[in-house]
């Protein structure tokens, strides 16, 4: 993986009428999709794995899942991203739960790109993320 991001998390506000005015109370939490940039190697190892994973969720030709009507837990997985300091110390580690790919980005194919390394993006959706470690601590009280 060449690059990744720590996705945003949002808690919506719900307006509730109270004594002739509206007050805000916390609503539901949502998580932005997680996008990573992958360097493509000549044997397409990661690209092939992502294509096969997505095809098992919903095939190109038959438009069906390899898992039928089975539980989504059969195609969901977990993932981790670690943010490192300049000296290589783990600052913070995020774990993504219920992860699966939703978008497999394109790879530019042109001779004018001969002096660049092939790369592509993969976007994942997931159920939630947790902070699991690193020197900056843990967000869990």
C-alpha positions as CSV (number, residue, x, y, z in Angstrom):
1,X,0.0,0.0,0.0
2,X,1.5,3.3,-1.1
3,X,-0.9,5.6,0.7
4,X,-4.0,5.6,2.8
5,X,-6.1,7.9,4.9
6,X,-7.8,7.8,8.3
7,X,-11.4,8.2,7.4
8,X,-13.8,10.8,8.9
9,X,-16.4,9.8,11.5
10,X,-19.5,12.0,11.9
11,X,-22.2,12.2,14.6
12,X,-25.3,13.8,13.2
13,X,-27.4,16.3,15.2
14,X,-31.1,15.8,15.6
15,X,-33.2,18.9,16.3
16,X,-35.8,18.4,19.0
17,X,-38.5,20.9,19.9
18,X,-38.2,22.1,23.5
19,X,-40.2,25.0,25.0
20,X,-40.7,26.9,21.7
21,X,-37.1,26.3,20.4
22,X,-35.1,23.6,19.0
23,X,-32.2,21.9,20.8
24,X,-29.7,19.6,19.3
25,X,-29.1,16.1,20.6
26,X,-26.6,13.5,19.3
27,X,-27.9,11.3,16.4
28,X,-26.3,8.4,14.6
29,X,-22.6,7.9,13.9
30,X,-21.5,7.4,10.3
31,X,-18.1,6.5,8.9
32,X,-16.7,7.6,5.6
33,X,-15.4,5.0,3.2
34,X,-11.7,4.0,3.4
35,X,-9.6,4.5,0.3
36,X,-6.1,3.2,-0.1
37,X,-3.6,3.6,-3.0
38,X,-1.8,0.4,-4.0
39,X,1.3,0.0,-6.1
40,X,0.7,-2.6,-8.8
41,X,3.3,-5.3,-9.1
42,X,4.0,-7.2,-12.3
43,X,2.1,-10.3,-11.2
44,X,-0.9,-8.2,-10.2
45,X,-1.0,-10.0,-6.8
46,X,-3.1,-7.4,-4.9
47,X,-5.2,-6.4,-7.9
48,X,-6.1,-10.1,-8.6
49,X,-7.0,-10.6,-4.9
50,X,-9.3,-7.5,-5.0
51,X,-10.9,-8.6,-8.2
52,X,-11.6,-12.1,-6.9
53,X,-13.0,-10.7,-3.6
54,X,-15.3,-8.4,-5.4
55,X,-16.4,-11.1,-7.9
56,X,-17.2,-13.4,-5.0
57,X,-19.5,-10.7,-3.6
58,X,-21.2,-10.0,-6.9
59,X,-20.1,-11.7,-10.1
60,X,-19.7,-9.9,-13.4
61,X,-21.6,-12.3,-15.6
62,X,-24.3,-13.8,-13.4
63,X,-24.7,-10.8,-11.1
64,X,-24.9,-13.2,-8.1
65,X,-22.9,-13.7,-4.9
66,X,-20.8,-16.8,-4.4
67,X,-22.3,-16.8,-0.9
68,X,-25.9,-16.8,-2.0
69,X,-28.2,-15.4,0.7
70,X,-25.7,-16.3,3.4
71,X,-24.5,-13.9,6.1
72,X,-22.4,-10.8,5.0
73,X,-19.9,-12.1,7.6
74,X,-18.7,-14.6,4.9
75,X,-17.3,-11.8,2.7
76,X,-16.5,-9.1,5.3
77,X,-13.1,-8.9,6.9
78,X,-11.1,-6.7,9.2
79,X,-8.2,-4.3,8.2
80,X,-5.7,-2.2,10.0
81,X,-3.8,1.1,9.3
82,X,-0.9,2.2,11.4
83,X,0.4,5.8,11.5
84,X,4.1,6.0,12.1
85,X,6.4,8.7,13.4
86,X,9.5,10.0,11.5
87,X,11.5,7.5,13.5
88,X,9.3,4.5,12.7
89,X,7.5,4.4,16.0
90,X,3.8,3.4,15.8
91,X,1.8,6.5,16.8
92,X,-1.7,5.2,16.3
93,X,-3.4,2.1,15.0
94,X,-6.9,1.9,13.6
95,X,-8.8,-1.3,13.1
96,X,-11.6,-1.5,10.6
97,X,-14.4,-4.0,11.3
98,X,-16.7,-5.5,8.7
99,X,-14.6,-4.4,5.8
100,X,-15.2,-5.2,2.1
101,X,-14.2,-3.5,-1.2
102,X,-16.7,-1.4,-3.0
103,X,-14.6,0.3,-5.7
104,X,-11.6,-0.9,-7.6
105,X,-9.9,2.0,-9.3
106,X,-8.6,2.1,-12.9
107,X,-5.0,1.6,-14.0
108,X,-3.8,4.1,-16.6
109,X,-2.3,2.2,-19.6
110,X,-0.3,4.5,-21.9
111,X,3.3,4.7,-23.1
112,X,3.6,8.2,-21.8
113,X,3.4,6.8,-18.3
114,X,6.6,4.8,-18.8
115,X,8.5,6.6,-16.1
116,X,5.9,6.1,-13.3
117,X,5.0,3.2,-11.2
118,X,1.5,1.7,-11.9
119,X,-0.9,2.2,-9.0
120,X,-4.6,2.0,-8.4
121,X,-7.1,2.8,-5.6
122,X,-9.3,0.5,-3.7
123,X,-12.3,1.9,-1.7
124,X,-13.7,-0.1,1.2
125,X,-16.8,0.2,3.2
126,X,-17.0,-1.1,6.7
127,X,-19.1,-1.2,9.8
128,X,-16.9,0.9,12.2
129,X,-13.3,1.6,13.2
130,X,-11.6,1.3,16.6
131,X,-8.3,2.8,17.9
132,X,-6.2,-0.1,19.1
133,X,-2.8,1.2,20.1
134,X,0.3,3.2,19.3
135,X,2.2,5.5,21.6
136,X,-0.6,8.2,21.5
137,X,-2.8,5.8,23.4
138,X,-6.3,4.5,22.9
139,X,-9.5,6.5,22.6
140,X,-11.4,4.0,24.7
141,X,-12.0,5.3,28.2
